[in-house]
Amino acid sequence: MRASAPPVVSYALMGTPHVITSAEYLPADTADVVRTVRDSRDRSAPFTVCGGEQTEEYGLADQRAVLSLRKMNSVLDINLGRRTVRVQAGAKLSEIDRRLGAHGLGLPVVGDHRDITAGGFASVGGVSTASHRYGMFIDQIVDLEYVDPDGRIGTCGRGHHVERFHRILGAGGRAGIITALTLDVVDVDKDRTWLTTDADRFLDFDSFVEHATTEINHPGSAAMQVGRWIDTAAIKVARPVGTGQVSLGAVRFGQWSSLYPATPTRGLRARREVGTRTRKSLGAIASAAGGRAGMPVRNAAAGALMFAPKVLTMRDAEYLADTVISSSERGPAYRVGVFAPLANYGAVFYGLHDLFNRHRERTGCFTVISAMTYGVRSPYLRAEAAARGLSATDYGLITFTCRLRPSALPSDQLREIVSGIDEICRSEQALRYSV
Ligand SMILES: Cc1cc2nc3c(=O)[nH]c(=O)nc-3n(C[C@H](O)[C@H](O)[C@H](O)COP(=O)(O)OP(=O)(O)OC[C@H]3O[C@@H](n4cnc5c(N)ncnc54)[C@H](O)[C@@H]3O)c2cc1C
């Protein structure tokens, strides 16, 4: 969440990632960060901050110099008594979690791919399929160290300099560079915590939204929850023999998955083993189906793999998306995330769904339109809402990813879509999330 922004939706256009070759600063410690900030301020040469590798997908293609924290990646201290971990900002969440695992501890909220850093996640907010229980990543931050835009080191946290703490969190690097953080951890062995999935499948959008609304409002004892909806335009494929194309028709399909703790019997272990192998094989087939011609295969495999399997460990569940081809490999997409207040959840979901479908029907700009959704009960988000004069409440996160046809979205149409999303957010008191 970018705290300083107005309550409107942000958007992201994702392209094919490639490594950027502009100047890169790689500080080894906080003193290095201070020096870099002061030097660049003196030379009035601003830079962009990034957690790990710099890629176009992360919006760093503006040829500005980049300060990457990937060398500041240490786990500094695990405090077993307080149940906290102190890390440098460039530490990857997956690595922190691996180190915590040795003590039977884990991070309650992690991103769904293995390269996300603690500083990067803190700078965007951080949500996961466990957010209906634990809120956002930001809610787990006890305190942090930062370097401000003038090159001064400071600290702030839940208990001191609270205003500054809130200014830096979710600010996407604009309010200062986070250099170290202390995080709450929970007692959990992610490799030995087994989950089984209660899955409900839907062929129509109305039933899917109705079910998602109920589950987000009443998650019960689910350890994780997620709903996914996929809506393809009619797929046209070239005839294998002869000329012309065959239209395969549109596919509309949704699944709601609630994942509950289970005892790991031999049967469950065997099932998980088969499931893991199948996912890996499908992922490999999808990745091998290259070029534009392979796009339908990649989309189909990714779609099939993203729906939570019946049996898995908590670690499998957290990185499920990482076992399939990355989103960017499936071509350019338009992505938006919105926190919908629970009372207006259905209205926001319908509003966004109808908006994207209308644009697709009118101009054919999108191919596959997909949505992902789950509950978010976050003290940070409640405080954010209150600070903006909105009622403090719990939310359902709704993200839409719309695959673009190779001819990109013209800017006037993009503006129209963004203003449509803004309008939905204004009228339904929804908040944006930068995905
Ligand atoms: C494939 C994919 C999956 C994703 N899955 C999730 C998910 O499950 N949940 C979720 O919430 N988000 C998700 N995201 C979004 C992701 O959380 C953010 O992009 C995340 O911030 C990436 O972390 P990073 O360490 O790579 O940071 P970067 O992408 O490098 O940076 C993200 C932002 O934080 C700023 N920043 C980075 N480090 C610091 C720092 N130390 N101090 C101050 N500012 C800093 C950057 O300037 C930038 O504005 C996903 C993104 C992708 C591409």
The ligand as an SDF file (V2000), in Angstrom:
LIG
                    3D

 53 58  0  0  0  0  0  0  0  0999 V2000
    5.5010  -12.8780  -10.0760 C   0  0  0  0  0  0  0  0  0  0  0  0
    5.1370  -11.9500   -8.9310 C   0  0  0  0  0  0  0  0  0  0  0  0
    4.4540  -12.4630   -7.8250 C   0  0  0  0  0  0  0  0  0  0  0  0
    4.1000  -11.6210   -6.7840 C   0  0  0  0  0  0  0  0  0  0  0  0
    3.4370  -12.1410   -5.7220 N   0  0  0  0  0  0  0  0  0  0  0  0
    3.0690  -11.3470   -4.7150 C   0  0  0  0  0  0  0  0  0  0  0  0
    2.3650  -11.8390   -3.5780 C   0  0  0  0  0  0  0  0  0  0  0  0
    2.0820  -13.0080   -3.4750 O   0  0  0  0  0  0  0  0  0  0  0  0
    1.9980  -10.9760   -2.6300 N   0  0  0  0  0  0  0  0  0  0  0  0
    2.2800   -9.6740   -2.7250 C   0  0  0  0  0  0  0  0  0  0  0  0
    1.9300   -8.9250   -1.8360 O   0  0  0  0  0  0  0  0  0  0  0  0
    2.9500   -9.1810   -3.7700 N   0  0  0  0  0  0  0  0  0  0  0  0
    3.3470   -9.9760   -4.7640 C   0  0  0  0  0  0  0  0  0  0  0  0
    4.0250   -9.4680   -5.8330 N   0  0  0  0  0  0  0  0  0  0  0  0
    4.3720   -8.1310   -5.8130 C   0  0  0  0  0  0  0  0  0  0  0  0
    5.6550   -8.1410   -4.9840 C   0  0  0  0  0  0  0  0  0  0  0  0
    5.3510   -8.2810   -3.6470 O   0  0  0  0  0  0  0  0  0  0  0  0
    6.3470   -6.8990   -5.0110 C   0  0  0  0  0  0  0  0  0  0  0  0
    6.7340   -6.7150   -6.3280 O   0  0  0  0  0  0  0  0  0  0  0  0
    7.5120   -7.0070   -4.0330 C   0  0  0  0  0  0  0  0  0  0  0  0
    7.7080   -5.8000   -3.4610 O   0  0  0  0  0  0  0  0  0  0  0  0
    8.7010   -7.5200   -4.7000 C   0  0  0  0  0  0  0  0  0  0  0  0
    9.7410   -7.5060   -3.7910 O   0  0  0  0  0  0  0  0  0  0  0  0
   11.1990   -7.1940   -4.2470 P   0  0  0  0  0  0  0  0  0  0  0  0
   12.0200   -7.4880   -3.0700 O   0  0  0  0  0  0  0  0  0  0  0  0
   11.5530   -7.8700   -5.5110 O   0  0  0  0  0  0  0  0  0  0  0  0
   11.0980   -5.6190   -4.4470 O   0  0  0  0  0  0  0  0  0  0  0  0
   11.2490   -4.7340   -5.7440 P   0  0  0  0  0  0  0  0  0  0  0  0
   10.3610   -5.2490   -6.8050 O   0  0  0  0  0  0  0  0  0  0  0  0
   12.6680   -4.5540   -6.0650 O   0  0  0  0  0  0  0  0  0  0  0  0
   10.6900   -3.3620   -5.1840 O   0  0  0  0  0  0  0  0  0  0  0  0
    9.3250   -3.1820   -4.9430 C   0  0  0  0  0  0  0  0  0  0  0  0
    9.1300   -1.7410   -4.4760 C   0  0  0  0  0  0  0  0  0  0  0  0
    9.7410   -1.5570   -3.2070 O   0  0  0  0  0  0  0  0  0  0  0  0
   10.7880   -0.5970   -3.2830 C   0  0  0  0  0  0  0  0  0  0  0  0
   11.8690   -1.1520   -2.4580 N   0  0  0  0  0  0  0  0  0  0  0  0
   12.5170   -2.3390   -2.6170 C   0  0  0  0  0  0  0  0  0  0  0  0
   13.3800   -2.5350   -1.6240 N   0  0  0  0  0  0  0  0  0  0  0  0
   13.2810   -1.4340   -0.8170 C   0  0  0  0  0  0  0  0  0  0  0  0
   13.9280   -1.0300    0.3830 C   0  0  0  0  0  0  0  0  0  0  0  0
   14.8390   -1.7830    0.9680 N   0  0  0  0  0  0  0  0  0  0  0  0
   13.5920    0.1590    0.9340 N   0  0  0  0  0  0  0  0  0  0  0  0
   12.6520    0.9430    0.3710 C   0  0  0  0  0  0  0  0  0  0  0  0
   12.0200    0.6210   -0.7640 N   0  0  0  0  0  0  0  0  0  0  0  0
   12.3280   -0.5500   -1.3520 C   0  0  0  0  0  0  0  0  0  0  0  0
   11.1220   -0.4400   -4.7450 C   0  0  0  0  0  0  0  0  0  0  0  0
   11.5940    0.8460   -5.0460 O   0  0  0  0  0  0  0  0  0  0  0  0
    9.7640   -0.7090   -5.4030 C   0  0  0  0  0  0  0  0  0  0  0  0
    8.9690    0.4340   -5.3670 O   0  0  0  0  0  0  0  0  0  0  0  0
    4.4330  -10.2590   -6.8410 C   0  0  0  0  0  0  0  0  0  0  0  0
    5.1270   -9.7480   -7.9360 C   0  0  0  0  0  0  0  0  0  0  0  0
    5.4880  -10.5870   -8.9610 C   0  0  0  0  0  0  0  0  0  0  0  0
    6.2410  -10.0340  -10.1360 C   0  0  0  0  0  0  0  0  0  0  0  0
  1  2  1  0
  2  3  1  0
  2 52  2  0
  3  4  2  0
  4  5  1  0
  4 50  1  0
  5  6  2  0
  6  7  1  0
  6 13  1  0
  7  8  2  0
  7  9  1  0
  9 10  1  0
 10 11  2  0
 10 12  1  0
 12 13  2  0
 13 14  1  0
 14 15  1  0
 14 50  1  0
 15 16  1  0
 16 17  1  0
 16 18  1  0
 18 19  1  0
 18 20  1  0
 20 21  1  0
 20 22  1  0
 22 23  1  0
 23 24  1  0
 24 25  2  0
 24 26  1  0
 24 27  1  0
 27 28  1  0
 28 29  2  0
 28 30  1  0
 28 31  1  0
 31 32  1  0
 32 33  1  0
 33 34  1  0
 33 48  1  0
 34 35  1  0
 35 36  1  0
 35 46  1  0
 36 37  1  0
 36 45  1  0
 37 38  2  0
 38 39  1  0
 39 40  1  0
 39 45  2  0
 40 41  1  0
 40 42  2  0
 42 43  1  0
 43 44  2  0
 44 45  1  0
 46 47  1  0
 46 48  1  0
 48 49  1  0
 50 51  2  0
 51 52  1  0
 52 53  1  0
M  END
$$$$
